[in-house]
Amino acid sequence: MRAILRTPVLWVGLLFAALLLDMPILQPFFAHAYPAIHPEIFDRAGFIDLFLSHLGLVAVASAAATIVGVAAAIFATRPAGHDFRTIANIVATVGQTFPPAAVLALSVPALGFGPRPTIVALFLYGLLPILENAIAGLEGVPPALRDAGLGMGLSPWQMLRDVELPLAAPVILAGVRISVTIGIGTATIGSTVGALTFGTPIFDGLAGNKLPYVLQGAVLVALFAIVTDLLFALLARRLEPVSFR
């Protein structure tokens, strides 16, 4: 019980949940600090709705980036895909260095306003860390273990499933963790093209000169990113070999 109470994710998660469920409890504080702002609490959409929409965008984009990134890494680390590795790295690097705002601007004419261009931008922006870590993890499998697997008569698929992916999982998870955390922050810009995210109160506040809205959106997206990162840290801890704990 004491170990649970000492877990940071519990307290940060409780704070995040409390603000999501009852942000109006801070109304007296914002009314005192910003007496000229009415209403003091962002009310164009519920904070739960903002969270669920934000979560959905990040989840879809991150799942797609994970599937594509890991699949590309597997192919790039096979003999048949050796020449593909350079191309994959270039494509992923370009996707991350290309500003998400520019991706949104280019995607809107083809996909329209709303969540779809945001998902495309998050997917491209989150692909590189997953691809790089997946390649590093698969290539980091000790040759002796590969030889042992071959000596046991494992097929290439069995080798990948039973030896390479389990050993590479912590490194792959680290890439997914980076990608998802970046995606949570980046998703806020999706509100500029009509997606509902924690960026909605931020941009509404900037447009209307209402600083409380900006603070409410910024605090929630920051707590969301911190809670998610802490949860990934717990999962990474479980994936560590016992000897390294």
N, C-alpha and C positions, 0 to 999 in steps of 0.2 A: 504493500500500500504506500509506504513512504517513497519507494522508488518511482511509483506512478506520479505522486505529488511533486517530485523533484523534476519531472520531465517538462522541459520548456514548451514542448508542443501542446501540452495540456492547457497551460495558462494562456499562451498566445491564441490557441484555438478558442478558448472560452471568451477571451476579449473580442476576437473576431466575430464569434457567434452573437455575442451580446450587442455589438454595434449593428450587425445585420438585422437583428430582430427588433431592436429598440433604439435606433438612432435618435428618435425624438426626445429621449431622456436628456440629451445634451442641449436641448433647445434653450434653457435658461442661460447656459454658458455662451452660446452663440449670440443670443439676444443682448447679453451684456457687452460682449466684445465687439459686436457689429450691430449697433442699434438702428442703423439706417437700412438694414437688409430685411426684407419680408418676402416670403416666409424664410425663416432661418434655416430650415431643414429642406433639402432637395426633395421635391414631391412630384416631379413629372413622371417618375416610375418608382416602384418599390425597390428597396435595396436587395431584397431576396430575388426579385426578378432580374436585377442587374447582375447579381452573383451567378444565378443559374445560366443566364445567357453568356456571361464571360467564361464561366467554366465550360460550357458546351463548345464554344469556339476554340478554346485552348485544347480541350480533350480531343476534338476531331482532328485538328491540325497536328497535334503531337502524336496521335495514334498513326496517322498517315505518314508522318516523317519518320517514326520509329520503324514501321513496316518497310518503307522504301529504303531507309538508311541501313538497316540491318541486312536486308536482302541484297542491296548493292555491295555491302561489305563482304558478305559471304561469297558472292560471285567474284569480287575483286581479289579475294585471297585464295581462290581456286586456280590451278594451273591454266585453265581455259580463259580465265578473266584477268590474267596478269596485266595485259595491255589496257584493260578497261579502267584500272585503278587511277591512272593519271586523269583520264576524262572525268571520272566520277568526282575526284577531288576538285577539279576546275569548276564543274557545274555547281557543286555544293558551295564552294567558296564564293562564286559569283552571286549565288542566291543569298548568301548572308551579307555580302558587302553592298549589294544593291539596296538602297534605302527602302524600308517598308512603305513609307509614304509614296514613293515612286511606283512601287508595285501596286498599291491601291489605285493610284491614278491611272495606271495602264490597264488594270483589271476591270474597273468600273464600266467602261464602254462595252466590254464583252460580257460581263457577268451581272451588271446592274448594281444598284445600291443595296446595302444590307450586309449580311454575314458572309456571303460567298467570297468577295474579294479579300475580306479580312482573313479568312481561312487560308486562301492562297498565299497571302503575304506571310502569315505565321508558319505555314508549311515550309516555304523557301528559306525563311530566316532560321528555322530550327533544325534544318537537315544537316548542316555541317558538323556540329558537335557530336551528333549521333553517329554519322558516318565515320568520322575520324576515330572516335572511341571504339566503335565496333571493329574497325580494321585493326587498331592497336591491340584490342583484347584478343581477337582471333589469332593475330600473329604472335602474341605473347604466350601462347600455349607451349609449354616446354616440349622440345622435340622428343625427349625420352618418353613422354606420355603418348605422343603420336605413334612412336615405334612400338610401344607396348600394346596399343590398340590394334595396330596392324598385325602384331604377333598373335593376338587373340582372334584374329579373323574378322574384325569389324569391317563392315562395308563403309564406303565414304559417307553415306547418310547416317549410319549408326555412329561413326566417329564424330560427325558434326553434332548430332543430337545428344550423345551420351558423354562426350569428352570436351569438345571445343566450346560449345555454347555454355554449358554449366561453368566452366572455368573462366570464360570471358564475361560472364554475366555481371560481375561487379563493375568492370570497366565500362561495359555497355550501359549499365544503369547510371553511371556517373555522367555519361553523355546525355542520356535522356533527362536526367535531373537538371543539367545546365540548360538544355533546350526548353524544357517546360517552364523553368523559372524565368528565362528570357521572354518566353511567349506570354506569360502572365502580364509582364510589364508592357510588352509591345502591343498586346491586344487592345490597349486603351485607345490607340489611334484609330481603331475600327469605328469608333463613334463618329469620326469625321465623314464617313461614308454611309452612315445610317445604321450601323450595328449597335445593339444595346450592350454596353459594357460599363465597367466602373469609370471609363473615360467620359461617359455621358454627363455626369455632374461636373466633371473637371472642365470640359469644353463649354458646357452651358454657363458655368461660373465665370470662365474667362470672357465669354461673349457678353454676358450681362454684368460684368464687374461685380460678381458676388463671390467673394473669397471663401465664405463658409462652404459653398458647394465644392470648390476646388479642394479644400482641406478634407471634406468628407470622402470624396472619391479617391484622393491620394492615400489617405490613411487606410482605407479598405483594400485597395489594390496592394499596398505594401504588406499589410497583414496577411492577405491571401498568398502572396509570394513567400513570405516567411513561413507560414504554416505548411505550405506545400514542400518547401525545401527541408523543413524539419522532418516531415513524414518520409521523404526520400532518404534522409539520413538514417532514420530508423530501419527502413527497408534494406539499405546498404549494409547496415550493421548485421542484419540477419543473414545476408548473403556472404559475409566474410567467413573464411575458414576458421574453425574453432581455434587453431593455433595462433591466429592473428588477433583474437579478441582480447 
